[in-house]
Amino acid sequence: MIRFPNIIKARVELLHGCFKEPFLDHGYKGNYSGVYPIKVNQQKHLVQELVHFGKNLNLGLECGSKPELLVVLALMNTPNALIICNGFKDVEYIETAILAQKLGRNTIIVVDRKEELHLVIQAAKKFNARPKIGFRAKLNTQGSGKWVDSSGARSKFGLTSVEIVEGIETLIKEDLLECLELLHFHIGSQVPSISSIKSSLKEGARFYTELCAMGAQLKYIDVGGGLGVDYDGTGNSDSSINYSEQEYANDVVSTLQALCDEKGVPHPNIVTESGRALVAHHSVLIFNILGVNDLHRQEPPRPAIKGDPTIMQDMQYIFEKVNKDNIFECFNDLTQSKQDALQLFTYGVLSLPHRAWCESMYFSVATKMFKIASQLPDADDIRAQLSQELCDTYFCNFSVFQSVPDSWAVGQLFPVMPIHRLNEQPRREATLADLTCDSDGKIEKFIDTETGTYRRTTNIHEFREGEQYFMGAFLTGAYQEILGDLHNLFGDTDAVHVSLSDAGYTIDHYVPGDTVTEVLSYVQYGRAEMIDSVRQATEESIQAGSITKQEAKLLIKHYEEGLSGYTYLEEADT
Ligand SMILES: *Cc1c(COP(=O)(O)O)cnc(C)c1O
């Protein structure tokens, strides 16, 4: 994994700049601050970089859980920068947030469930504090895209309008209304369409003006995340967006301004919680190809001869006779022969060598047919079917579940492509298979900018045995690292932070990936115990004479080295 801090800096500045522009153009009277929700990627060096680059731009942090709050308190001391406390809270979470205010940290406790308000009031009394409080509104407007369930009446978070009205009454009763500083809503991540964003803003802005009408003196409106990333470049899919960052900012500002002016309430300071849009671009996963399963077969097997099973004679005939005039008929015959061959084998009629011949011949005919079909305008169907059957599988030294889990979990598209030999046309059609023993561990959906949907294969160069071949999976900086799991015990990859300057590049950090021992400790295996158990087995085998002392020593050495090593495939020492 290579991370590029320069990209983080550029993204932080871009988003900030996008909001500055409409502020100046339209005389918006509030301020803008971004907060980065650390759940998107909590890696220490990354969050430190964000805090560093955001220092002069008032970038704050958002936490969605108690552990995240603890991270944020330790990591950020930018004066005045906001710390937005979201998520479900217990007494400890709330008390920590309130006490942190006494350290001068700008924590705002956002009430996500109505019960939390009472906990906040209790804690305020206990510490004689005036906590900064926010309300998260449950909007009726739904977002769009893959995370559409994050909003709407049945969504998990936020206060309904009834709960908000009751909450205001409670705050008035407790003489805490002036503590209510922020209104928050969030309609889900990766919103593909600007119209969903606009509708939710209108509803959110109405909550804001109504709260003002009820006497609240809100300082902030926090419009959440949702700003999408154009993963596939199409502008019209769930892995894309139909707006720019600037359009997003313009719409946020102008919608709020219009509704506030209409109701004669002051313009609030605007807070955004864009996470994906800040960090997705900054990292790329590089992996090498280990080998290829290549089904193309230019050379047919030995010709079928008299005395061979009829099915073989039939397939030989198709191979010799197929041409552009009879391709449709031959394609049907070929499909039938394939099925017949398998049945005959199961019934005990066809021997294993004969079945192997049929399989080889099948791919020879398919390869020949594919070439003919590629020249025929009306043979699209045949071409599509054959290309799927004939495509190569490239075996890749990574785990989909660890490094691009959203590709598997939600069908998210990521740009995946070779990173060298780029002056050579990639002529092979391939799918990518990972190291796990899971048939879902593969990438079979690739960006197709022409149709705006996806392709089942990607173009890749011919693999040359003995030569390194690397590919990159791009835009993997948001969510993938922390959602990634240990399927088959493949751990975190090595990561480096590379900065570019006029003088060249520097490696700011090297973060070694998990060792086998580390990964095993997550599932309660202890290194010493494991080594001892294998050592005891070697003692017994030495006694029994089935292994020599030297061999036993070598086995223990390999075992210990394996435990200290990387979980992914390594090059053999030469
Ligand atoms: C996840 C989350 C975000 C970040 O959303 P992105 O779409 O990644 O910007 C912001 N706010 C809240 C409350 C969230 O849960």
The ligand as an ORCA input file, in Angstrom:
! r2SCAN-3c Opt
* xyz 0 1
  C     -19.748      7.699      7.867
  C     -20.197      9.032      8.245
  C     -19.671     10.143      7.598
  C     -18.709     10.058      6.440
  O     -19.387      9.880      5.255
  P     -18.614      9.989      3.837
  O     -19.651      9.686      2.879
  O     -17.496      9.045      3.888
  O     -18.141     11.382      3.704
  C     -20.072     11.375      8.024
  N     -20.948     11.519      9.044
  C     -21.469     10.462      9.692
  C     -22.421     10.670     10.790
  C     -21.128      9.185      9.300
  O     -21.660      8.147      9.923
*
